[in-house]
């Protein structure tokens, strides 16, 4: 039983997405890649029975229109500053959610090409206790690609450099039990040019910039 989980997907503007791939991809290609990845994550969340509602918080009207078109609630990030990070946007989304009867919040990265419905079900099952944190780190054990917080206000958001360790520390300081979800669907995000080749090498999945996925 998932227990009223609301998912939040924070997204920067498409035009500023994937800047660390700028040496290998054109601005147009980076936008297309970011758009494809976001649509994939939204599709998975929309098909998941573990998630009751989902929203996208972003300063980008194009991102919000995309979210609305697939059934996600769009939340315009106020007072956006590019260097501020996403924690302020997540707190704004949490304010919106407080008016609902949500029992848990699930924050998801918007660039997970291998995310599956089974991943979300696995996170929900680990996070079914009344008071718990479930964290899914990236494959380098540095960042946080999924974070379930139950109840929804139990933990401050600590996304950014070293967020995996920071979330663990915050949970420990508050006496919150933590469980970890580890699966390729949540661990593998796309940030650097080499991630595209790693994706094919590790999984047999090849992703071209038009968004087409091929399995070797």
C-alpha positions in Angstrom: 0.0 0.0 0.0 1.6 3.3 -1.1 -0.4 5.6 1.2 -1.1 8.7 -0.7 2.3 9.5 -2.3 2.7 12.8 -4.2 5.6 13.0 -6.6 7.6 16.2 -7.3 9.8 16.5 -10.4 11.9 19.7 -10.3 13.0 20.9 -13.7 15.2 23.8 -14.7 14.5 25.6 -18.0 15.0 23.4 -21.0 17.4 25.9 -22.5 19.7 25.7 -19.6 19.5 21.9 -19.2 22.5 19.5 -19.6 25.1 22.3 -19.8 27.8 19.8 -18.8 27.2 18.1 -22.2 27.8 21.4 -24.1 31.2 20.2 -25.4 29.5 17.3 -27.2 25.9 18.4 -27.9 24.5 21.5 -29.5 22.0 23.7 -27.6 19.1 22.2 -29.7 20.3 18.6 -29.0 20.5 19.3 -25.3 17.0 20.7 -25.2 15.7 17.6 -27.1 17.5 15.3 -24.8 16.2 17.0 -21.6 12.7 17.0 -23.1 12.8 13.3 -23.9 14.1 12.4 -20.5 11.5 14.4 -18.7 8.7 12.9 -20.8 10.0 9.4 -19.9 9.9 10.1 -16.2 6.5 11.7 -16.4 5.2 8.7 -18.4 6.5 6.3 -15.7 5.0 8.3 -12.9 1.7 8.7 -14.6 1.5 4.9 -15.1 2.5 4.1 -11.5 -0.2 3.0 -9.1 2.2 3.8 -6.3 1.8 7.6 -6.9 -1.5 9.3 -6.3 -0.6 12.7 -7.7 2.4 14.3 -9.3 3.6 17.8 -10.1 6.4 19.6 -11.9 7.9 22.7 -10.5 9.9 24.8 -12.9 10.5 28.5 -14.0 10.1 27.4 -17.7 6.7 27.9 -19.3 7.5 25.3 -21.9 8.3 22.7 -19.2 5.0 23.6 -17.4 3.0 23.3 -20.6 4.6 19.9 -21.2 3.7 18.8 -17.7 0.1 19.9 -18.1 -0.2 18.0 -21.4 0.5 14.7 -19.7 -1.6 15.2 -16.6 0.9 16.6 -14.1 0.2 19.6 -12.1 2.4 22.5 -13.2 3.8 24.8 -10.5 5.6 27.9 -11.6 8.8 28.4 -9.6 8.7 31.9 -8.1 11.7 34.2 -7.7 13.9 31.9 -9.8 17.6 32.3 -9.6 19.7 30.0 -11.7 22.5 29.6 -9.2 20.2 29.0 -6.2 19.7 25.2 -6.8 16.4 23.3 -6.6 15.8 23.2 -2.8 13.8 26.4 -2.8 11.6 25.1 -5.7 11.0 21.9 -3.8 10.0 23.8 -0.7 7.6 25.8 -2.8 6.1 22.6 -4.1 5.8 21.2 -0.6 3.8 24.3 0.3 1.3 23.4 -2.4 1.1 19.8 -1.3 0.4 20.7 2.3 -3.2 21.6 1.3 -3.7 18.0 0.1 -4.2 14.8 2.1 -0.7 13.6 1.2 1.0 11.2 3.5 4.4 11.1 1.7 6.4 13.1 -0.8 8.6 11.5 -3.5 11.1 13.7 -5.2 12.3 12.4 -8.5 15.1 13.5 -10.9 13.8 14.3 -14.3 16.7 12.7 -16.2 16.4 9.0 -15.5 16.3 7.1 -18.9 15.9 3.7 -17.3 13.3 4.6 -14.6 10.4 2.0 -14.4 7.1 1.6 -12.7 8.7 -1.3 -10.8 11.2 1.2 -9.3 8.5 3.4 -8.0 6.7 0.4 -6.6 9.8 -0.7 -4.9 10.4 2.7 -3.3 6.8 2.8 -2.1 7.0 -0.6 -0.5 10.2 0.4 1.4 8.6 3.6 2.5 5.3 2.1 3.8 6.1 2.7 7.4 4.5 5.6 9.2 7.7 7.6 9.7 10.6 6.8 7.3 12.9 8.1 4.6 13.7 6.2 1.5 16.7 7.4 -0.6 17.9 6.2 -4.0 21.4 7.5 -4.7 23.0 7.9 -8.1 25.4 5.2 -9.2 28.3 7.1 -7.7 26.8 7.4 -4.3 27.0 11.2 -4.5 23.7 12.6 -5.6 20.1 11.7 -4.7 17.9 10.7 -7.7 14.8 9.7 -5.7 13.8 10.7 -2.1 10.7 9.6 -0.3 9.8 11.5 2.8 7.1 10.2 5.1 5.5 12.3 6.6 6.1 14.9 3.9 7.6 17.5 6.1 9.9 15.2 8.1 13.1 16.2 6.4 14.6 19.3 4.8 15.6 19.0 1.1 19.4 18.9 0.7 19.8 18.5 -3.0 23.0 19.6 -4.6 26.6 18.5 -4.3 26.9 15.5 -2.0 23.2 15.3 -1.4 23.2 11.6 -0.7 25.4 12.0 2.4 23.6 15.2 3.4 20.2 13.6 3.4 21.5 10.6 5.4 23.0 13.1 8.0 19.8 15.1 8.3 17.7 11.9 8.8 20.1 10.7 11.4 20.0 14.0 13.3 16.2 13.7 13.4 16.1 10.1 14.4 14.4 9.1 11.2 14.8 5.5 10.0 16.3 5.3 6.5 16.0 2.6 3.9 17.9 2.7 0.6 16.5 1.7 -2.8 19.1 0.6 -5.3 18.2 -0.2 -8.9 19.6 0.8 -12.3 16.4 2.8 -13.0 17.0 5.2 -10.2 20.8 5.1 -10.1 21.5 6.0 -13.8 21.0 9.7 -14.7 22.5 11.6 -17.6 24.7 14.5 -16.8 28.0 14.1 -18.7 28.8 13.1 -22.3 30.4 9.8 -21.1 27.1 8.9 -19.5 25.6 8.3 -22.9 28.3 5.7 -23.8 28.1 4.2 -20.3 24.4 3.7 -20.8 25.0 1.6 -23.8 28.0 -0.2 -22.3 26.3 -1.1 -19.1 22.7 -1.8 -20.2 22.7 -2.4 -24.0 20.5 0.6 -24.4 21.5 3.2 -26.9 19.8 6.7 -26.8 20.1 9.0 -29.7 19.4 12.7 -29.4 16.0 12.4 -31.1 14.9 10.4 -28.1 14.8 7.1 -29.9 15.9 4.2 -27.6 17.5 1.1 -29.1 18.5 -2.1 -27.3 21.5 -4.0 -28.7 
